[in-house]
C-alpha cells in the first residue's frame, strides 16, 4: 500500500522590507551646515595664504578693487579702461614714498602690520557715531583690503583684513609690501598705482614726482575718487602742506 505524499508546506513569500530614508534632524542639519561653512572658511584662508606666497616672487596682475572698478566702469563709462602700469620699487620717487608714510602710517617700517592704538581709537569713534566711519588701518592693512576684499565696511570684513595682514607680514618684508601697495593703490577714477597717477595728474613718471606733487597724491589716498573730482579742494591744499613738512622724518624700508 502506498501512502500519499504529505502536502508541501511552503511559506508565503516574505514582503520585501525597504529601508526608510534617513532623515536628518534639525540638530544634524545645523551641524552639517556649520561643517560646510568651516571648511569653506579654511579653504579661503589657504587660498589667500598661498596666493600671497606666490606674490613674494610674482607681481599681482590685478586686485579685488581693480576688478570691481572695471565692472563699474563698463556699466557707467563704456570704453573707459583702468589705468595702471607696474614699476619696480626703485623707480618710484622717494618723495612719494616719504609722503605716503608720513600721511598714512608713520610707523610703517617698525610695526608688525597693526597699530593697536589706532584700531582702538577707530573703535571708540565708530561707537560714538553708531556706525563704522574709521578703521585705523596701516599700509599693510590697506593693501590686504585692496588685494582681496571689498569696500564694504563691516566688522567681519575688518577681521578678515587683519588675518590677511598677518599673512602679508609673514611672507613679505616691508619693502615688498610697500612696492605692491604703491603699484596697486587707487588714485582716482580708474587710476591705480604710482606710475598711472603720476601720468594722470602731472604728465610725468613716478620716478620724477616732486615733493609737492607727492604730498598731494598722498593726501588723496583716503578718498581718491572724491579728490579726483575736487582737485582744487582747500583741504587738499592745506593738508598737502602739512604732509610736505613731515616728509623729512619719514623712514623708508630699504
Order of alpha helices (4+ residues) and beta strands (2+ residues): alpha-alpha-alpha-alpha-alpha-alpha-alpha-beta-beta-alpha-alpha-alpha-alpha
